[in-house]
Amino acid sequence: MTTSTLPDLRRRSLIPERMDDPALDPLLHAQALRGLTRLNRFSRSAGILWAPIGQLASEAGEKPLRLLDLATGAGDLPVELWQRTRRAGWSFTVAGCDRSPVAIEQARARARRAAAPIEFFVADALTDPLPSGYDILTCSLFLHHLSDDDAVRLLQRMAHSAQRLVLVNDLVRGVPGLALAVVGTRFLSRSPVVHADGPQSVRAAYTIEEMRALASRAGLAGASVERRWPCRFLLSWRNVSDTFS
């Protein structure tokens, strides 16, 4: 591949993905969600979120904590996070929401198979009121679907709703991430939706510097944005006005 054939990733290319289409065939949607679950497992998405969650749980001591995962998809991350908190002996209530009824149906089935008492409900993270009372709000692989203004609005809504901690895990735009998406989606999924959407997700993703600028625009003072393997970032923000008594 010559320099002239490399994709131009200097700017975001925000094109609607097939998964964003409400008219997507439910069977294709379900197949794509299964593929994304395998991709999340390969990229250790739950592990990316785990360290700051564990730190907060250590500070909380015996105080129960509540976690809500926005745009939860197939619900694999909330289920794995609940399993990790249970193994650690921490008291956690975990929930997830998504605007897609197909995704929520898949998430509920996953929770039943895992015997995980997780509430999954239909809600749009951008337009519906976010429920109050959650200590931690997480969001994975959703921000790159949004315009800059909507991304800022989502961060503001998360910061306003979360009592203690906001975590955002997403892709980093760049040639390594694009190459990994092309190979990984075909190796880990048979879904044509995932094959198309995976590389497009990287083209629409943010760089670390762009993400830090968005966090600043959203008013998330003190937020950290750090690289994570593979070609991911983790945005972490603590509500310093709310401390454990």
C-alpha positions in Angstrom: 0.0 0.0 0.0 1.5 3.3 -1.0 1.1 6.6 0.8 -1.4 7.8 -1.8 -3.7 4.9 -1.1 -3.8 5.3 2.7 -7.2 6.6 3.9 -7.3 10.2 5.0 -7.9 10.1 8.8 -6.9 13.6 9.6 -10.6 14.4 10.1 -13.6 12.4 11.2 -15.8 10.8 8.5 -19.2 10.7 10.2 -21.4 8.5 8.0 -24.5 6.7 9.4 -23.7 3.1 10.2 -25.9 0.2 9.3 -26.5 -0.5 13.0 -27.9 3.0 13.4 -30.7 2.2 10.9 -34.0 1.6 12.8 -35.2 -0.4 9.8 -32.3 -2.9 10.0 -33.6 -6.4 9.9 -33.8 -7.8 13.5 -32.0 -11.0 12.5 -29.1 -9.0 11.0 -29.1 -6.7 14.0 -29.0 -9.7 16.4 -26.1 -11.3 14.4 -24.2 -8.0 14.5 -24.7 -7.7 18.3 -23.2 -11.2 18.7 -20.2 -10.1 16.6 -19.7 -7.0 18.7 -19.8 -9.0 21.8 -16.9 -11.1 20.6 -15.0 -7.9 19.6 -15.6 -6.5 23.1 -14.3 -9.7 24.6 -11.2 -9.7 22.4 -10.5 -6.0 23.2 -11.2 -6.5 26.9 -13.6 -3.7 27.1 -14.8 -4.6 30.6 -11.2 -4.5 31.7 -10.7 -1.0 30.4 -13.5 0.2 32.7 -12.6 -2.0 35.6 -9.7 -0.1 37.3 -11.6 3.1 38.1 -14.7 1.2 39.1 -12.5 -0.9 41.5 -10.9 2.2 42.9 -14.3 3.8 43.6 -15.6 0.5 45.2 -12.5 0.4 47.5 -13.3 4.0 48.6 -16.9 3.1 49.2 -16.1 0.3 51.6 -19.3 -1.5 52.4 -21.5 1.1 50.8 -23.6 -0.3 47.9 -23.0 1.3 44.5 -25.2 1.6 41.4 -23.9 1.5 37.8 -25.8 2.3 34.6 -24.4 1.5 31.1 -25.7 3.8 28.4 -26.2 2.5 24.8 -25.5 -0.9 26.2 -26.0 -2.9 23.0 -26.1 -6.7 23.7 -25.5 -6.0 27.4 -22.2 -8.0 27.6 -20.3 -5.3 29.4 -22.8 -4.8 32.3 -23.0 -8.6 32.7 -19.2 -9.0 32.9 -18.9 -6.0 35.2 -21.6 -7.4 37.5 -19.7 -10.8 37.5 -16.5 -9.0 38.4 -18.0 -7.1 41.3 -19.6 -10.3 42.6 -16.2 -12.1 42.5 -14.7 -9.1 44.3 -17.3 -9.3 47.0 -18.6 -5.8 46.4 -22.3 -4.7 46.6 -23.3 -3.4 43.1 -26.6 -2.8 41.4 -26.0 -2.8 37.6 -28.3 -1.7 34.8 -28.2 -0.9 31.1 -30.2 1.0 28.6 -30.3 1.3 24.8 -32.7 2.9 22.3 -33.0 -0.4 20.4 -35.7 -2.9 21.6 -33.7 -5.6 19.7 -30.6 -4.9 21.7 -32.5 -4.8 25.0 -34.1 -8.2 24.2 -30.6 -9.6 23.5 -29.3 -8.0 26.7 -32.1 -9.4 28.9 -31.5 -12.9 27.4 -27.8 -12.7 28.2 -28.5 -11.6 31.8 -30.9 -14.5 32.3 -28.3 -17.0 31.0 -25.7 -15.6 33.4 -28.2 -15.5 36.3 -27.3 -11.8 36.6 -30.0 -9.6 38.3 -29.5 -6.7 35.8 -32.2 -4.4 34.7 -32.2 -3.6 31.0 -34.6 -1.0 29.7 -35.3 0.9 26.4 -34.1 4.6 26.6 -32.3 7.0 24.3 -29.2 8.4 26.1 -29.4 11.6 24.1 -33.1 12.4 24.3 -34.7 10.6 27.2 -34.3 11.7 30.8 -31.4 9.8 32.4 -32.5 8.2 35.7 -31.0 9.6 38.8 -29.3 7.8 41.7 -26.5 6.0 39.9 -23.0 6.4 41.2 -21.3 5.4 37.9 -22.4 6.0 34.3 -20.5 4.1 31.6 -20.7 4.3 27.8 -18.7 2.2 25.4 -18.3 2.4 21.6 -21.1 4.9 21.2 -19.5 8.3 21.2 -18.1 7.9 17.7 -21.7 7.6 16.3 -22.4 11.2 17.3 -21.7 14.7 16.0 -19.3 16.8 18.0 -22.3 18.8 19.5 -24.1 15.6 20.4 -21.0 14.1 21.9 -20.6 17.2 24.1 -24.3 17.0 25.1 -24.0 13.3 26.0 -20.9 14.0 28.2 -22.8 16.9 29.9 -25.8 14.6 30.5 -23.6 11.9 32.0 -21.8 14.3 34.3 -25.1 15.8 35.5 -26.6 12.4 36.2 -23.7 10.5 37.6 -23.3 11.0 41.4 -19.6 10.0 41.4 -18.0 8.7 38.2 -18.3 9.0 34.4 -16.4 6.5 32.2 -16.3 6.5 28.4 -14.5 3.8 26.4 -14.2 4.2 22.7 -12.0 3.9 19.6 -9.1 6.0 18.6 -9.0 7.2 15.0 -5.8 6.2 13.2 -4.3 3.8 10.7 -3.5 1.1 13.3 -7.0 1.1 14.6 -8.4 1.0 11.0 -6.2 -2.0 10.1 -7.2 -3.8 13.2 -10.9 -3.2 12.6 -10.7 -4.5 9.0 -9.0 -7.7 10.1 -10.7 -8.1 13.5 -14.2 -7.8 12.3 -13.7 -10.5 9.7 -11.9 -12.8 12.0 -14.3 -12.5 14.9 -17.7 -12.1 13.1 -19.6 -13.3 10.1 -21.9 -10.3 10.2 -21.8 -8.2 7.0 -23.1 -5.3 9.2 -20.1 -5.6 11.5 -17.7 -5.9 8.5 -19.0 -2.6 7.1 -19.5 -0.7 10.4 -16.2 -1.7 12.1 -13.9 0.2 9.8 -16.4 3.1 9.5 -16.5 3.3 13.3 -12.7 4.0 13.3 -13.1 6.7 10.5 -15.7 8.4 12.7 -13.8 8.1 15.9 -11.9 10.8 17.8 -8.2 11.3 18.4 -7.0 11.6 22.0 -6.5 15.4 21.5 -10.0 15.8 20.0 -11.5 13.9 22.9 -9.8 16.1 25.5 -11.1 19.1 23.7 -14.7 17.7 23.8 -14.4 17.0 27.5 -13.3 20.6 28.1 -16.2 21.9 26.0 -18.5 19.7 28.1 -17.2 21.3 31.3 -15.7 18.0 32.7 -13.0 19.7 34.7 -10.2 17.4 35.6 -11.2 14.6 33.2 -8.5 12.3 32.0 -8.3 10.8 28.6 -5.8 8.0 28.3 -4.9 5.4 25.6 -5.9 1.8 26.2 -5.1 -1.3 24.3 -6.1 -2.0 21.5 -6.4 1.4 19.8 -8.9 2.6 22.5 -9.2 5.5 24.9 -10.7 5.8 28.4 -12.2 9.0 29.5 -12.6 9.2 33.3 -14.2 12.0 35.3 -14.9 12.2 39.0 -17.6 14.3 40.6 -15.4 15.9 43.2 -18.4 17.6 44.9 -19.7 14.2 46.0 -17.6 12.3 48.5 -18.1 9.3 50.7 -18.9 10.3 54.3 
